């Protein structure tokens, strides 16, 4: 019940937050539109360090824009019903990036989305791009703290942008 109330409060506030973030300049790696290539938008949300941030990122995507989500989550216990609802509604494919995790791959395979795995971010970006059609969006919203692979979320965002430049 508390989770449902929390989700509703987040949803109520999301419109105001969306408007405030849209006016805020200098928010690198926070829902930053990096580039559009052949009609595919690349959005850098490398600052997303938890499932609530991923929820917000997906909530901010237009309902008619299919999303290919690049993520690094490793703990299915943090995935709540509100996030699953948005994944079901907006995500067309998921690219799991990072150390191979059977539990996460099995979990997301069970929800009927196209799933791929890539150890390196460059491979994840390439895989996501090749999954897309014109009008789709690639969303890099890891859902975990920067941790072992990168010294900061800024560094992982820069790596994401470098990988896009290589396409």
NORDAKA-V331596 format. One record per backbone hydrogen bond with DSSP energy under -0.5 kcal/mol. CO is the residue of the C=O (numbers start at 0). NH is the residue of the N-H. Records with the same first field share a line. If there is no record, write none. Layout:
CO: NH + NH
This chain:
0: 4
1: 5
2: 6
3: 7
4: 8
5: 9
6: 10
7: 11
8: 12
9: 13
10: 14
12: 16
13: 17
14: 18
15: 19
16: 20
17: 21
18: 22
19: 23
25: 27
26: 29
28: 46
30: 32
31: 33 + 43
34: 41
36: 39
38: 40 + 134
39: 36
40: 42 + 137
41: 33 + 34
42: 44 + 139
43: 31
44: 47
46: 48
47: 142 + 143
49: 53
50: 54
51: 55
52: 56
53: 57
54: 58
55: 59
56: 60
57: 60
61: 64
63: 65
65: 136
66: 68 + 91 + 92
67: 69 + 138
68: 70 + 94
69: 140
70: 96
73: 75
74: 77
75: 78
77: 79
79: 83
80: 84
81: 85
82: 86
83: 87
84: 88
85: 89 + 90
86: 90
89: 66
91: 113
92: 68
93: 95 + 115
94: 70 + 96
95: 117
100: 104
101: 105
102: 106
103: 107
104: 108
105: 109
107: 110 + 112
108: 111
113: 93
115: 95
117: 97
119: 123
120: 124
121: 125
122: 126
123: 127
124: 128
125: 129
126: 130
127: 130 + 131
128: 131
132: 135
135: 40
136: 67 + 138
137: 42 + 139
138: 69 + 140
139: 44
141: 71 + 72
145: 148 + 149
151: 155
152: 156
153: 157
154: 158
155: 159
156: 160
157: 161
158: 162
159: 163
160: 164
161: 165
163: 166
